[in-house]
């Protein structure tokens, strides 16, 4: 893409601002923005949208290190949180309605075992909801650009898939033409 995706402009706002605002509008109480490349430049945009910011100094290792950084700080930022919702900055057409739908899979707000994900044409996508009981088990498995994929596969029997195909578009922005 020629630069950090968080700083790219899409439909009048930076991708990081958009993701934070969608998370809040969808029902998240707190938002932690994990920033890597050009974090100093992206931080003001994330903070102005209301996010707490954590810098992933290992960002070159891939998205697994970013998810690990976010989950590691989550108990400090939101000590009473029973779950964390994961939303990717490079999927700007994920809507507040998709966030809300995935959050609604957490029927008992006190249950730390929830594991849910948006589904598009029957395939798991984002956002993803990770109950707190999974965090410590998940963090050591996070490597490279795979994120929680393998963990989710191993726990597919616990996973709640939330149909989101009619309310969001999961496409990634991977090259300039995608903008």
Buried (B, 14 or more C-beta within 10 A) or exposed (E): EEEBBBBBEBEEBBBBBBBBBBBBEBBBEBBBBBBBBBBEBBBEBBBEBBBBBBBBEEBEBBBBBBBBBBBBBBBEBBEEBBBBBBBBBBBBBBBBBBBBBBBBBBEEEEEBBBBBBBBBEEEBBBBBBBBBBBBEEBBEBBBEEBBBBBBBEEBEEEBBBBEBBEBBEBBEBEEEEEE
